[in-house]
Amino acid sequence: MRPIVLRLLPFVCIAAPLFSQTQLLTILLPEKTRLLEDQRVDLVLEVRNVTAPTALKVTANGRDISSRFSAPVAADLDCDGRPDSVYRANLQSFSDIGYVRIEASVNSGTRVLTDVKDILVYEMKPGQLKKNVILFIGDAMGQTYRDAARLVGRSVETVPGVSGMREGIFDNLLEMDKMPVTGSVMTYSSDNVVPDSANTAAAWSTGNKTYNNGLGVFADGTDCRWRQTGVSMATMDSLTDNPRVETLWEYLKRKYNYRTGIVSTADVTDATPAGEGSHVAQRGTRNEVSKNFIENPFLNGQPVFDVILGGGTNQFQAAYRTDKRDLIGEFQAKGFTYVASATALKSVGASAGKLLGLFRAGNNPVLASSGVTSSPDGNMDVAYDKLRLVRPGSEPEVNFGGFTDQPMLDTMTDKAISVLSGTNGDQPFILMVEAASIDKQSHPNNAAGTIWDTLEMDKSIGVARKFLASRKNPDTLIVVSADHDQSMHILGVTTMSDADLSDRNGTTFTIPAGVGTQTMKVFNDANTNVRAAYNFVNGSDPVNSTGPGGPPAPKRAAGGTGFPNYMDVDGDGYPENKVSGGKGDVRLVVGYRTGDHTGSNVPVSAEGAGALLFTGTMDQTDIMFKMATAIAIDTKALDEAVKQLSSDRLPQTFGKQ
């Protein structure tokens, strides 16, 4: 069998130019479309400013495929009121390996309108050894987030009185640090330098770029409707008519009988978990996402996942859906075991086969006025709160809303692997595991919520690494990455008492500014968490002469010398963030520049079958094809090369063994 060739060939200038007002016929495919052999995609043609197009002809590498397309349907593209038409050929695929040229033409009176797009198709024929893939996504987990988790979680005492970090060296690194191969991932969307979690999920699941907020679809000419008037039931037809492209989860289930799963600490219809099995123009249509989960368009209307674990109960309940469907009941009717607590999850055995676990609903949920989602999201509570740790004064106190029996992410990961691999452990599967609140706590600049969630994810990675180590055959690949970065930076350490860390009184500053009076509240924990809103002065420029003045009585952010001395008294892998035995008061200082995503590259780490594919700088879309390659080819030579890196003859990083 020929392997998938991952080296991108030069993309010659043979495709039609990007859409402009003068282009009347458009094939709705990205300029650099890539697919696996037989990976399905909707072929959609848009004809603008033509009353009655005729004589459609579409070829693929010269073969006429015109008969696959529907008759033209009238449409208002670009919301300009002009006569337009759309042709569709849904769920198409290609067996030609290499470039496939799609050429389309229609007649408009005496004119012939044309467009050309090229698709790069990779061979995909898995061998007899069916391999498993476990993809971990730390939402917003850029390199700094890994570093902060390491400094907090691995500086604890390894033995009584001996810090786990001495003279800048760790005794024991994070689980993700111990993975042997690391690379760098570019995360740009098709329309932005700074992506969101929907288009990034589409990138690693489908292998193709899309626009911010798009889930498994390409942009089309009717998007103007929901962009102009909002996402609602009134615009649902324009939200569900975009060209769709099959995800690797759908593809492996359809073609090779893989079991598939998603695990997330978010609402499971949120962007990252939704990206593996739904197709909609805007991520906020949560009810449509959950419908795709149970009636997947690429799987003849059958469920896309065998295991779904996370939050988001309301999106599956009749009371919070416009269509009044009880999706939990429908999943149960299809053979799914349903659980709603950590206690119930523990009792599920590997023989369950199909598992739906929803552990959190929104507090005081309602069906949103748009009719497309339940509000608020039912995200699971963060690790810091599930551990019942005392929040810093500037971070919100927990409101469990009655959901006090939620599982930790490592427990969900362990159960998902057990059920997906089956009672004999020989069922091939692909699983995505997300630590969602690294991002959700980073938006409001809540350092404790963010860092402890990263530690929760790392414990989950440890579960997968133990599974990998237990396999008799080299049949499992683990990949750890992020959808995008956020702006946290490490500034040093500071000594702070528990009383100051948890004090909720704070001081309010009022600052005159050109955009209006700005008011902010600064808490005593500010020197451990320097928020974007607080304009600390530059330490090398005490009067801040190079920029706007800071708040009244500005001060330099703490960034002292030395190392943190967190304590993990109960040995659960999570420092308690409090003073114990006279230690635990030297805490990490982090700062945030914004409350949003950034366009920085994110790391990717890999271990197991085909891990060496994930070295170097890559695009996020490459992740899907690299995972598929690891499944399709004999990775023995690659894996042997990785093993050589751990030879005693080579220098080894302390704490990585």
VEXDOVO-140540 format. One line per 10 residues: number of its first residue (from 0); their letters; for each residue x negated, y negated, z of C-alpha. Coordinates in Angstrom, 2 decimals, padded with zeros to 5 digits, m for minus. Each point is the difference from the previous one (the first is absolute). Layout:
NUM	A	X/Y/Z | ...
This chain:
0	MRPIVLRLLP	000.00/000.00/000.00 | m001.23/m003.48/m000.78 | m000.27/m002.22/003.07 | 001.69/m003.35/000.22 | m002.54/m002.58/m001.12 | 000.16/m002.86/002.45 | m002.51/m002.25/m001.78 | 002.06/m002.70/m001.66 | m000.66/m000.28/m003.70 | m000.46/m003.49/m001.45
10	FVCIAAPLFS	003.45/m001.42/m000.51 | m000.15/m001.16/m003.59 | 002.09/m002.94/m001.11 | 002.70/001.96/m001.76 | 002.97/m000.74/002.22 | 002.42/m002.80/m000.74 | m000.54/m003.28/001.84 | 001.71/m000.68/003.30 | 003.61/m001.13/m000.29 | 000.54/m003.55/m001.21
20	QTQLLTILLP	002.96/m001.96/m001.30 | m000.94/001.02/m003.56 | m000.13/003.74/000.72 | 003.45/001.37/m000.80 | m000.59/003.74/000.54 | m001.71/001.18/003.18 | m000.93/003.50/001.19 | 000.26/m000.27/003.79 | m003.27/001.64/000.96 | m003.04/m001.57/001.69
30	EKTRLLEDQR	m002.97/m000.72/m002.24 | m002.04/002.72/001.74 | 002.61/002.71/000.54 | m001.37/003.34/001.20 | 001.88/003.26/000.52 | m000.68/003.60/000.84 | 000.89/002.61/m002.58 | 003.82/000.32/000.12 | 000.37/m002.78/002.60 | 003.33/m001.60/m000.80
40	VDLVLEVRNV	000.71/m003.64/m000.75 | 002.96/m001.95/m001.34 | m000.71/m001.47/m003.43 | 001.94/m003.24/m000.28 | 000.02/m002.39/m002.96 | 001.28/m003.56/000.28 | 001.08/m001.97/m003.06 | 000.40/m003.74/000.53 | 002.00/m002.60/m001.93 | 001.40/002.54/m002.48
50	TAPTALKVTA	003.72/000.53/m000.40 | 000.04/003.50/m001.48 | m003.36/001.78/m000.36 | m000.04/002.99/m002.37 | m002.24/002.78/m001.25 | m001.79/000.79/003.25 | m003.17/002.02/m000.51 | m002.28/001.14/002.84 | m003.02/002.26/m000.43 | m002.46/001.58/002.44
60	NGRDISSRFS	m003.33/000.67/m001.71 | 001.88/m000.07/m003.27 | 002.77/002.43/001.07 | 003.49/m001.45/m000.33 | 001.76/m000.09/003.38 | 002.75/m002.44/m001.01 | 002.75/002.53/000.64 | m000.81/000.00/003.72 | 001.19/m003.58/000.35 | 003.53/m001.10/000.75
70	APVAADLDCD	001.90/m002.38/m002.21 | m000.76/m003.65/000.72 | 001.86/m001.47/002.97 | 000.70/m003.72/000.12 | m001.77/m001.81/002.83 | m000.78/m003.51/001.18 | m003.78/000.09/000.31 | m001.74/m002.90/001.77 | 003.45/m001.37/000.99 | m000.07/m002.40/m002.94
80	GRPDSVYRAN	003.36/000.95/m001.56 | m001.52/001.04/m003.32 | 000.94/003.27/m001.76 | m002.30/002.83/001.14 | m000.01/003.80/m000.11 | m001.60/002.89/001.88 | m000.87/003.50/m001.22 | m000.78/002.75/002.55 | m001.59/003.44/m000.04 | m000.10/001.09/003.62
90	LQSFSDIGYV	m002.32/002.60/001.56 | m002.41/000.35/m002.90 | m003.42/001.65/000.22 | m003.00/000.83/m002.16 | m002.15/003.09/m000.47 | m002.64/m001.65/m002.19 | m003.21/m000.42/002.01 | m001.72/m003.32/m000.50 | 001.55/m003.11/m001.48 | 003.59/000.15/m001.21
100	RIEASVNSGT	001.03/m002.93/m002.17 | 003.65/m001.02/000.24 | 001.13/m002.01/m003.03 | 003.49/m001.48/m000.19 | 001.85/m001.98/m002.64 | 003.52/m001.31/m000.64 | 001.53/m002.03/m002.79 | 001.56/m003.40/000.54 | 001.40/m001.08/m003.31 | m002.97/m000.22/m002.34
110	RVLTDVKDIL	m002.53/000.02/002.85 | m001.70/003.07/001.44 | m000.81/m000.38/003.70 | m002.82/002.14/001.39 | m001.92/000.77/003.17 | m002.79/002.41/000.91 | m001.12/001.38/003.36 | m002.59/002.62/000.86 | 000.28/002.57/002.80 | m003.01/001.87/001.36
120	VYEMKPGQLK	001.01/003.57/000.91 | m002.09/002.30/002.23 | 000.17/003.79/m000.11 | 001.54/001.58/003.10 | m000.07/003.78/000.37 | m000.57/001.09/003.62 | m001.97/003.18/000.55 | 001.06/003.04/001.98 | m001.11/m001.59/003.29 | 002.84/m002.37/000.75
130	KNVILFIGDA	m001.42/m002.90/002.00 | 001.56/m002.20/002.63 | m000.32/m003.79/000.13 | 000.49/m002.12/003.13 | m000.11/m003.74/m000.63 | m000.23/m002.33/003.00 | 000.93/m003.64/m000.47 | m000.80/m002.48/002.72 | 002.26/m002.85/m001.02 | m002.31/m003.07/m000.18
140	MGQTYRDAAR	m002.92/002.05/001.34 | m002.92/m001.85/m001.54 | m003.52/000.62/001.23 | 000.30/m002.40/002.95 | 002.96/001.96/001.35 | m002.04/003.20/m000.02 | m002.84/m001.86/001.72 | 002.25/m001.43/002.71 | 001.52/003.40/000.74 | m003.46/001.52/000.28
150	LVGRSVETVP	m001.20/m002.71/002.41 | 003.06/000.41/002.19 | 000.50/003.75/m000.19 | m003.59/001.24/m000.08 | m001.62/m002.37/002.51 | 001.67/001.84/002.90 | m002.11/002.06/002.38 | m000.98/003.37/m001.44 | m000.95/001.22/003.46 | 000.66/m001.87/003.26
160	GVSGMREGIF	m002.16/m003.10/000.14 | m001.34/000.33/m003.57 | 001.50/m002.20/m002.72 | 000.72/001.60/m003.36 | m001.81/m002.90/m001.69 | m003.50/m000.92/001.11 | m002.56/m002.21/m001.75 | 002.33/m000.29/m002.99 | 000.29/003.76/m000.58 | 003.11/002.15/000.56
170	DNLLEMDKMP	000.00/003.49/001.49 | 003.17/000.91/m001.87 | 001.40/m001.73/m003.07 | 003.60/m000.09/m001.18 | 001.41/003.02/m001.81 | 000.19/m002.03/m003.21 | m003.67/m001.02/000.47 | m001.00/003.66/000.05 | 001.38/000.66/m003.47 | m002.97/000.44/m002.35
180	VTGSVMTYSS	000.99/m002.07/m003.05 | 000.96/m003.66/m000.07 | 000.83/m002.44/m002.79 | 001.57/m003.38/m000.59 | 003.45/m000.64/m001.48 | 001.27/m003.04/m001.94 | 003.65/m000.63/000.89 | 001.19/m002.71/m002.41 | 003.55/000.29/m001.34 | 000.92/m000.58/m003.64
190	DNVVPDSANT	001.03/m003.58/000.78 | m001.95/m001.04/003.12 | m003.43/m000.01/001.61 | 001.68/000.64/003.36 | 002.24/003.09/m000.17 | 002.83/001.25/002.17 | 000.70/003.52/001.23 | 002.38/000.95/m002.81 | m002.17/m000.47/m003.08 | m002.97/001.50/001.84
200	AAAWSTGNKT	002.01/003.12/000.81 | 000.99/000.22/m003.66 | m003.67/m000.27/m000.97 | m001.24/003.01/001.97 | 003.15/002.07/m000.56 | 000.58/m000.58/m003.75 | m003.45/m001.04/m001.19 | 001.32/m003.23/m001.50 | 000.15/m003.66/000.97 | 003.23/m001.82/000.64
210	YNNGLGVFAD	001.04/m003.38/001.36 | 000.33/m001.04/003.64 | 003.08/001.62/001.60 | 000.52/002.52/m002.81 | 000.34/003.70/000.91 | m000.92/002.53/m002.70 | 001.25/m002.19/m002.85 | m001.26/m002.50/m002.56 | 001.36/m003.52/m000.45 | 002.79/m000.62/m002.50
220	GTDCRWRQTG	001.99/m002.86/m001.48 | 002.96/000.27/002.38 | m002.11/m000.61/003.12 | 000.88/m003.67/m000.38 | 003.48/000.77/001.35 | m001.04/001.22/003.44 | m002.91/m002.40/000.16 | 002.30/m002.97/m000.62 | 003.09/000.96/001.99 | m001.40/002.44/002.56
230	VSMATMDSLT	m000.10/003.71/000.77 | 003.58/001.14/000.56 | 002.64/002.43/m001.18 | 000.98/m002.60/m002.60 | m003.44/000.30/m001.63 | m000.50/003.73/000.63 | 000.25/000.89/m003.69 | m003.02/m002.21/m000.71 | m001.86/001.57/002.93 | 000.44/003.57/m001.23
240	DNPRVETLWE	m000.55/m000.34/m003.76 | m003.78/m000.46/m000.02 | m002.25/002.53/m001.76 | m000.97/002.68/002.55 | m003.20/002.02/000.23 | m000.32/003.32/001.82 | m001.99/000.20/003.25 | m002.54/002.72/000.74 | 002.34/001.28/002.75 | 002.87/000.40/m002.50
250	YLKRKYNYRT	m002.31/001.41/m002.67 | m001.55/002.70/002.20 | 003.40/001.02/001.35 | 001.59/000.15/m003.45 | m002.80/001.82/m001.81 | m001.84/002.05/002.62 | 002.49/000.59/002.81 | m001.99/m002.03/002.50 | 001.55/m000.93/003.29 | m000.03/m003.76/000.55
260	GIVSTADVTD	000.17/m002.21/003.04 | m000.18/m003.50/001.43 | m000.73/m001.00/003.60 | 000.11/m003.61/001.15 | 000.34/m002.07/003.13 | 002.08/m002.43/m002.08 | 003.55/000.32/m001.20 | m000.50/002.86/m002.48 | 001.65/m002.07/m002.73 | m002.64/m002.71/000.45
270	ATPAGEGSHV	m002.33/m000.65/m002.92 | m002.89/002.37/000.74 | 002.01/003.20/000.62 | 002.55/m001.00/m002.63 | m002.75/m000.21/m002.61 | m000.45/003.78/m000.17 | 003.56/000.74/m001.04 | 002.13/m002.96/m001.05 | 000.40/m002.30/m002.98 | 001.54/m003.43/000.39
280	AQRGTRNEVS	m000.87/m003.52/m001.10 | m000.13/m001.49/003.49 | m001.07/001.73/003.21 | 002.78/m001.55/002.10 | 002.67/002.28/m001.47 | m000.41/002.53/002.80 | 003.32/001.77/m000.56 | m001.02/000.70/m003.60 | m003.38/001.29/001.18 | 001.59/002.49/002.39
290	KNFIENPFLN	002.35/001.08/m002.80 | m003.04/000.67/m002.21 | m001.37/002.19/002.81 | 002.97/002.36/m000.16 | 000.94/m000.41/m003.68 | m003.31/m000.49/m001.73 | 000.20/m000.95/m003.70 | m003.11/002.01/m000.92 | 001.22/003.16/001.76 | 003.46/000.46/m001.49
300	GQPVFDVILG	001.63/m001.79/002.92 | m001.58/002.19/002.69 | m001.93/m001.22/003.10 | m003.52/m001.19/m000.72 | m001.46/000.82/003.43 | 000.03/003.12/002.14 | m001.11/m001.93/003.09 | 000.99/m003.56/000.95 | m001.07/m001.29/003.42 | 000.15/m003.55/001.33
310	GGTNQFQAAY	002.43/m002.78/000.81 | 002.96/m001.40/m001.90 | 003.01/001.94/001.24 | 002.51/m002.63/m001.10 | m000.93/000.17/m003.68 | 001.40/003.56/000.00 | 003.23/m000.68/001.92 | 003.39/m000.65/m001.59 | 000.77/m003.01/002.22 | m002.99/m001.91/m001.40
320	RTDKRDLIGE	000.37/000.89/m003.67 | 002.22/m001.61/m002.61 | 000.69/003.42/m001.52 | 000.94/001.38/003.48 | m002.01/003.18/m000.56 | m001.22/002.00/002.97 | m003.43/000.90/m001.37 | m001.09/001.72/003.21 | 002.92/002.39/m000.39 | m000.78/000.44/m003.69
330	FQAKGFTYVA	m003.62/000.88/000.76 | 001.17/002.53/002.57 | 002.35/001.51/m002.57 | m003.03/000.49/m002.25 | m001.78/002.03/002.69 | m001.93/m002.69/001.86 | m000.51/000.25/003.74 | 000.79/m003.41/001.52 | m001.65/m001.30/003.17 | 000.19/m003.41/001.68
340	SATALKSVGA	m002.47/000.18/002.90 | m003.52/001.11/000.86 | 001.45/002.73/002.20 | 002.06/001.42/m002.85 | m002.94/m000.24/m002.40 | m002.15/002.20/002.24 | 002.49/002.86/m000.32 | m000.16/000.10/m003.82 | m001.95/002.98/m001.30 | m002.07/000.42/m003.15
350	SAGKLLGLFR	002.80/002.07/m001.51 | 002.34/m003.01/m000.14 | m001.00/m000.64/m003.63 | 001.88/m003.28/m000.20 | m000.06/m002.63/002.73 | 001.56/m003.45/000.44 | m001.03/m001.87/003.13 | 001.23/m003.56/000.60 | m001.11/m001.29/003.39 | 000.94/m003.68/000.06
360	AGNNPVLASS	002.93/m002.15/m001.08 | 000.05/m003.76/m000.11 | 001.08/m001.88/003.10 | 003.64/m001.08/m000.50 | 000.06/001.11/m003.65 | 002.43/m001.29/m002.62 | 000.51/000.49/m003.72 | m001.71/m003.07/m001.42 | 002.17/m002.50/m001.86 | m001.84/000.98/m003.19
370	GVTSSPDGNM	001.46/003.50/000.34 | m003.30/001.62/m001.01 | m001.57/000.71/003.40 | 000.56/000.44/003.69 | m001.45/m002.81/002.08 | m002.27/m000.18/001.91 | m002.44/002.70/m001.05 | m000.23/002.98/002.28 | m003.78/000.01/000.30 | m001.36/002.22/002.75
380	DVAYDKLRLV	m001.55/m001.73/002.98 | m003.75/m000.50/m000.06 | m002.50/002.28/001.70 | m000.88/m002.62/002.62 | 003.62/m000.08/001.16 | 000.65/003.74/m000.28 | m002.96/000.42/002.33 | 001.72/m002.40/002.44 | m003.03/m002.33/000.12 | 000.42/m003.60/001.18
390	RPGSEPEVNF	000.07/m002.39/m002.94 | m002.25/m003.09/m000.05 | 001.96/m003.13/000.91 | 000.12/m001.32/m003.58 | 001.49/003.21/m001.39 | 003.68/000.98/000.27 | 001.17/002.34/002.73 | 001.50/003.22/m001.23 | 003.73/000.56/m000.50 | 000.50/003.69/m000.67
400	GGFTDQPMLD	003.72/m000.46/m000.58 | 000.60/003.35/001.68 | m002.48/001.88/m002.23 | m002.40/001.07/002.72 | m000.81/003.47/m001.36 | m001.94/m000.80/m003.17 | m002.87/002.26/m001.14 | m003.53/m001.25/m000.54 | m001.33/000.04/m003.55 | m002.39/002.89/000.63
410	TMTDKAISVL	002.91/002.15/001.21 | 001.99/m000.81/m003.14 | m003.02/000.71/m002.20 | m000.62/003.36/001.65 | 003.64/001.03/m000.39 | 000.15/m001.15/m003.63 | m003.10/002.03/m000.92 | 001.39/003.04/001.81 | 003.36/m000.10/m001.77 | m001.40/m000.88/m003.43
420	SGTNGDQPFI	m002.67/002.71/000.02 | 002.53/002.62/001.15 | m000.18/002.90/002.42 | m002.96/001.58/m001.81 | m001.70/m003.31/m000.74 | m000.14/000.82/m003.72 | 002.61/m002.37/m001.42 | m001.70/m002.81/m001.96 | 001.09/m003.50/001.01 | m000.66/m003.71/m000.34
430	LMVEAASIDK	000.61/m002.29/002.96 | m000.25/m003.76/000.59 | m000.45/m001.22/003.59 | 000.32/m003.71/000.78 | m000.94/m002.01/003.08 | 002.33/m002.88/m000.81 | m000.40/m002.42/002.87 | m003.66/m000.73/m000.61 | 001.63/m002.33/m002.51 | 003.21/m000.84/001.80
440	QSHPNNAAGT	m001.89/m001.06/003.12 | m002.62/m001.83/m002.04 | 002.58/m002.32/m001.59 | 000.74/m001.67/003.38 | m003.70/000.38/000.95 | 000.62/002.46/002.85 | m003.45/001.52/000.51 | 000.94/002.63/002.60 | 002.91/001.27/m002.09 | m002.26/000.19/m003.04
450	IWDTLEMDKS	m003.14/001.58/001.50 | 001.78/002.69/002.01 | 002.04/000.94/m003.09 | m003.29/000.51/m001.85 | m001.11/002.31/002.80 | 003.31/001.87/m000.31 | m000.69/000.51/m003.68 | m003.51/001.21/000.70 | 001.34/002.67/002.35 | 002.30/001.10/m002.83
460	IGVARKFLAS	m002.98/000.26/m002.34 | m001.58/002.24/002.63 | 002.99/002.34/m000.27 | m000.49/000.28/m003.77 | m003.76/000.54/000.37 | 000.66/002.90/002.38 | 002.40/001.49/m002.56 | m002.68/m000.40/m002.68 | m002.62/001.67/002.19 | 002.31/002.96/000.61
470	RKNPDTLIVV	000.49/000.82/m003.69 | m001.68/003.16/m001.28 | m000.11/m001.38/m003.54 | m001.05/m003.50/m001.14 | 003.59/m000.91/m000.81 | 000.68/m003.30/001.75 | m000.95/m003.62/m000.76 | 000.41/m002.78/002.56 | m000.05/m003.62/m001.18 | 000.15/m003.02/002.33
480	SADHDQSMHI	000.58/m003.50/m001.33 | 002.20/m003.09/000.26 | 002.52/m001.71/m002.20 | m001.56/m003.44/000.51 | m001.99/m002.01/002.50 | 000.96/m002.70/002.50 | m002.08/m002.77/001.52 | m001.21/001.21/003.39 | m003.68/m000.64/000.84 | m002.18/001.13/002.89
490	LGVTTMSDAD	m001.41/m002.96/001.95 | m001.75/001.65/002.94 | 001.04/000.84/003.57 | 001.23/m001.92/003.00 | 000.49/000.75/003.69 | 003.65/m000.33/000.96 | 002.01/001.11/003.01 | 003.22/001.97/m000.26 | 001.86/m002.98/001.45 | m001.19/m002.32/m002.77
500	LSDRNGTTFT	000.53/002.62/m002.72 | 003.64/000.59/000.95 | 000.99/m003.53/001.10 | 003.09/m001.18/m001.90 | 000.10/m003.65/001.03 | m002.41/m001.54/m002.49 | m000.53/m003.66/m000.93 | 001.95/m001.80/m002.71 | m001.84/m002.40/m002.32 | 001.65/m002.55/m002.26
510	IPAGVGTQTM	m002.12/m001.14/m002.92 | 000.85/m002.84/m002.43 | m000.70/001.09/m003.56 | 000.65/m001.20/m003.53 | 002.64/002.68/m000.47 | 001.78/m000.89/003.23 | m000.51/000.56/003.68 | m001.34/003.48/000.70 | 000.73/001.75/003.31 | m001.81/003.10/001.20
520	KVFNDANTNV	m000.27/001.95/003.21 | m003.41/001.28/001.02 | m000.21/002.79/002.58 | m002.79/000.90/002.37 | m000.87/002.98/m002.20 | m000.90/m002.37/m002.87 | m003.70/000.74/000.33 | 000.62/003.68/m000.82 | 002.36/m000.74/m002.89 | m000.64/m003.19/m001.96
530	RAAYNFVNGS	003.12/m000.52/m002.08 | 000.17/m001.73/m003.35 | 002.17/m002.76/001.44 | m002.54/m001.12/002.59 | m002.67/m002.22/m001.51 | m003.08/000.74/002.09 | m002.96/m002.23/m000.81 | m003.11/001.25/m001.74 | m002.61/000.93/002.61 | m002.84/m001.38/m002.14
540	DPVNSTGPGG	001.92/m003.25/m000.54 | 001.51/m000.86/003.41 | 001.81/m003.12/m001.22 | 001.36/001.81/m003.08 | m001.24/m002.78/m002.25 | 000.37/002.06/m003.16 | 003.74/000.59/000.30 | 003.26/m000.99/001.68 | m000.10/m000.51/003.74 | 001.11/002.82/002.25
550	PPAPKRAAGG	002.67/m000.04/002.71 | m000.28/m002.33/002.97 | m002.99/001.07/002.07 | m001.36/002.37/m002.65 | m002.25/002.81/001.11 | m002.22/002.55/m001.62 | 001.41/003.49/m000.36 | m001.64/002.51/002.28 | m002.43/002.24/m001.78 | m002.41/001.06/002.67
560	TGFPNYMDVD	m002.88/002.42/m000.16 | m000.11/003.62/001.10 | 002.37/002.90/m000.52 | 003.53/000.80/001.21 | 000.50/002.29/002.99 | 003.51/001.39/m000.54 | 001.02/002.91/002.21 | 002.02/003.09/m000.99 | 000.85/001.25/003.47 | 002.44/002.71/m001.04
570	GDGYPENKVS	m002.14/001.22/m002.93 | 002.78/m000.17/m002.58 | m002.14/m001.84/m002.55 | 001.71/m003.33/000.62 | m001.74/m002.53/002.32 | 002.48/m001.48/002.48 | m001.15/m003.62/m000.64 | m000.18/m000.74/003.71 | m002.64/m000.20/002.71 | m000.76/003.27/001.77
580	GGKGDVRLVV	m002.79/000.57/002.50 | m001.42/m003.42/m000.69 | m000.22/000.67/m003.77 | 002.22/m000.73/m002.95 | m000.18/m003.80/000.21 | m002.43/m000.51/m002.90 | 002.36/m000.04/m002.94 | m000.33/m000.33/m003.75 | 000.65/m003.45/m001.49 | 001.70/m000.06/m003.41
590	GYRTGDHTGS	001.33/m002.85/m002.10 | 002.52/m000.32/m002.80 | m000.19/m002.44/m002.90 | 003.56/000.54/m001.23 | 003.13/001.95/000.79 | 000.08/001.79/m003.32 | m001.76/002.35/m002.38 | m003.28/m000.77/m001.74 | m001.46/001.01/m003.35 | m003.12/001.66/001.44
600	NVPVSAEGAG	m001.11/003.49/m000.92 | 000.82/002.74/002.49 | m002.05/003.09/000.88 | 000.90/003.52/m001.01 | m001.44/003.09/001.71 | 000.33/003.62/m001.10 | m000.78/003.50/001.21 | 000.65/003.47/m001.36 | 000.59/001.29/m003.51 | m001.08/m002.62/m002.53
610	ALLFTGTMDQ	m000.91/m002.65/002.57 | m003.02/m001.16/m002.01 | 002.38/m001.47/m002.59 | 000.75/m002.81/002.45 | m003.40/m001.68/000.05 | m000.81/m003.41/m001.48 | 002.29/m002.89/m000.90 | 003.33/000.96/m001.52 | 003.43/m001.35/m000.80 | 002.90/001.06/002.17
620	TDIMFKMATA	001.61/001.74/m002.98 | m003.06/002.28/m000.18 | 000.99/001.58/003.31 | 002.90/001.86/m001.59 | m002.10/001.37/m002.85 | m002.84/000.97/002.35 | 002.44/001.91/002.24 | 001.41/001.72/m003.08 | m003.51/000.82/m001.21 | m000.86/001.60/003.33
630	IAIDTKALDE	003.04/002.22/m000.45 | m000.69/000.81/m003.65 | m003.69/000.86/m000.10 | m002.45/002.30/001.75 | m001.64/m002.40/002.45 | m002.61/002.46/001.26 | m002.98/m001.91/m001.42 | 001.26/m003.31/001.35 | 000.70/001.47/003.40 | m003.43/001.64/000.19
640	AVKQLSSDRL	m001.64/m003.36/m000.72 | 001.92/m001.54/002.91 | m001.13/002.79/002.31 | m003.61/m000.81/m000.81 | 000.49/m003.43/001.55 | 000.29/001.60/003.45 | m003.29/001.86/m000.31 | m002.38/m000.29/002.96 | m002.66/m001.14/m002.45 | 001.96/m003.21/m000.66
650	PQTFGKQ	000.57/m002.89/002.43 | 003.29/000.35/001.84 | 002.08/m002.78/001.52 | 000.31/000.19/003.78 | 003.52/000.90/001.09 | 001.05/001.38/m003.37 | m000.55/003.68/000.75
